[in-house]
């Protein structure tokens, strides 16, 4: 009780020091009235619904009864404390009527509660609604996020989606954070949301690193259809984003997109350009030499699904209708091969091939053997020697080969049926039974057995 008396005396002092006495009944200023204070004007009337300063230079408010307001809102905008002093530059929390919840408010230097606006307080941004209540969680059409402390978040934040039933920010120890998404908020606190989405999603660079977001701004991972301009093949509308959200570049072995069918395996190899676009080419059997790409000094040919092809491949020369064989090794290798190689053809049989330094199947005589589109040409079973006519542009050259495919040069040999063939220095046919060739000698060479 003694402490309360001291406080009352102090309040009396600061309120009455400034009072001006005119006469016994007309003194303008503060006066204690029971347990409260009133303010009389120069005519001796109580002042109501008005702000007045005490001798301590703090503002106080006289209510409709003329009494100094304490612990109460004024005009739904200001607040006075237990001493009736206008609250300024201060946080205040008030309990909701009939609940255990509290609401936070901030009163600026003028004493007004911040309402329907952002305010920077101690270098942090806060948002207050039209009632002055500090907001938490997703706000303003879910474009901003404020933590449980009300402070605006920027940068990367892992959060429950705005429409989630979870209580965002309130997680008990041991709770899983499943259901949360990563979002990115710019320095001004605004969530990044793609403006133009040509596919299902859109890519966006943050600090020079490309990420993928959906229309709500949630970070995406895995295969995503981002809709690449001028994509020639369906797979090229897709990009792949790692578990950390970063766009994948370079070689990567992964399950193909579920939306695209036709893959041989559950896991396939893909090569992503620096723009994240998978390399792809025509369907197998429709590719040309222009589709062959060099990656790290190795040559690859990609199919329309974005996988590097392997095995024996029919490849057209440039933009022409001419074609030849290329060999890209087994599935693990999938790179263009050169030189003399034993190849498993499309029909499952083995055959010897020779591929030039450009990877093309060789046509003509190489190291004493005859090849066509890379495939070794042999005399058919039962024939010791056989003429084979190799097309060379608009003409053809006929060579005589034995059962192993070796070319007979500068010699005369007989076939199994007794036909005599004389050959020149390069193995070309120059006489048939001592007669000049008619031009119809020699069978058509055997083409590669394509897949």
Secondary structure, DSSP 8 states (H G I E B T S, - for coil): -HHHHHHHHHHHHHHHTT-EE-SSS-EEEEEEETTEEEEE-TTS-B--SEEEE-TTS-EEEE-TTSBB--SEEETTTEEE-TTS-B--SEEEEEE-TTSS-EEEEEE-TTS-B--SEEEEETTEEEEE-TT--B--EEETTTTEEE-TT-BB--EEEEEE-TT-SS-TT---TT---TTEEEEEE-TTS-B---S--SSSSEEEEETTEEEEE-TT--B--EEEE---TT-SSGGGGEEEE-TTS-B--EEEEE---TT----SSSSEEEEE-TTS-B---S-TTS-BGGG-EEETTEEE-B-TTS-B--SEEEEE-TTSS-EEEEE--STTT-S---EEEEEE-TTS-EEEEEE-TTS-B--EEETTEEEETTEE----TT-SEEEEEEEETTEEEEEEEETT-BB--S-EEE-TTS-EEEE-TTSBEEEETTB---S--SEE-------
